Amino acid sequence: MALRSIERALSRLRIVGAVAGMALAVTASVELAPRPARVLPPSAAALVNGKVIGRRSVDAALSAMAGAASNGVPVDRNQVIEGLIDEELLVQRGVEIGLQDSDRAVRKAIAMAMIDALVVPAGRLPLDERRLRKFFDANPAEYSEPPRLRVKRMFFRDSSKGDSLSRAENAAAALARGGDFDQVRIAYADASSVSLPGDMMPPQVLRRYLGASLADSVLDLEAGQVSRPLPSAGGTNLVLIVESRPRRLRPYDEVREEVKAGYLKQFRDLALREGLERLWHEADVVVFGEDSR
């Protein structure tokens, strides 16, 4: 019984092997059959449904793969060509089924690639020192360190008597007579819920502690000056500028790379804007408002 089972299994294997051999023979005959001659441009490496894959594309892909390879194994050119053919077949099929219209990710990728195509001249822009220095001189605020201040504050809380302003004026008069700021604060002012740091602060940090209106009112004061009485939520303030450091323009050599990046960004933005205006001008665009529905 066991012997007959083994014989039947061997027989099935022989049949399967024969069928596989026939399939291989058919495949071989297909591969060996002559194909019609195709005349390709000298610059072409392959033709996919009429779309040329150029030798430059192959060379670029070879260079990119060779640069990314870490094992030192040379990249096979034929495999690269086959990979580009695979990619082209997938792209063509995607276009055929309308992915560019229905898939948001595909549409975004196309739009981003088109942006790069519109602004690509920025990458070839000659960046001489004259242009960069002119851009640097035209944008001093971009390459400056902001002013910094160290301040002290008195706060006079509003009461039912509404006397916070008069108390602030009395404190300001005491300071004008030479009084010490901290002693005058103890004598006249109220405790504040906001504790100021003792460090030098740029304007944006000072605004977080004092509020935008109050901070902006003291930015132009010099070291040693006391503000006029300044109203804020719940009371009145006096602010002493303990120390002040003016805005400093950083040297060109220190920020040259930032200047270069800013100049290229401006150029790219301009190229993109001009490219989009040209596309709008060449297109037939109709915008329907709510009233037209």
C-alpha positions, 0 to 999 in steps of 0.5 A: 500500500505504501509502495503504490502511494509512493509510485503515484506521488512520483508519477504526479511529480513527473507530470508537473515537471513535464508541464513546467518544462513545456512552459519554460520551452514556450517562454524561451521561444517567446524570448528568442522570437525576433522583435520588430526593429525600433529606431530610437534617438541617439539620446534614448536608452529605452522607449516605453509606450512611445515615451523616451527614457533618456541616457541622461536620466540613466546616468543621473540615476546611476550617479545617485545610486552610486553615491548612496551605496555604502557597500562599494558594489558597482551599480548595474546599468541594466538594472537601473534602466529596468527600474526607470522602465518600471517607474515609467510604467507605473506613472503611465498607469497612474495617469491612465486611471486618473490618479492626478485628478483623484489622489491628493498626495499625487496632486501635491507632489506634482504641484511641488515638482512644478514649483521646483521647475518654475524656480530652478534658475535660482539654483544656478544664480551667480552669487557674487559678493556685490549682490549679496552685500547690496541685499545685506545693506537693504535688509539691516533688520534681518541681520541685527541683534535686537535691543535689550533692556533690564528694567524695574517696575513699580505698580500702583493698584487701582482702588475704590478711591481711584488714586493709583495715578496720583500715587504714581505721580508722587512716586515719580516726584520722589524719584526726580528728587533723587530717591532710590527706586527700590525705597520709593517702591516700598514707600509708595507702590503695591506688590505686583503679581508679576516678578521681572527677571534681572536679566537683559531682555529683548523686546519680545520677552519684555512684552511677555512680562509687561504686556505689549503696550507697556513694553513698547512705551519704554523701548526708546528710553535710555539707561537711568530714565524712568517712564511717565506714569503708564496705565495698564490693567488694574492700575498704573506703572512706573518703569526704570531702565536699569541697563540698555543695549541698542540694536546691533547690526551683525557684521556681514562676514558673520552672517554671509550664509544667512544673507545668501539663504535670504537672497536665494529665497527672495529670488525663488519667491519672485520666480514663483510669483512670475511663473504663476502669473504667467500660468494664470495668463495662459490658462482659461480660469473661471471662478464662480461666486456664491451668487452664480450657483 
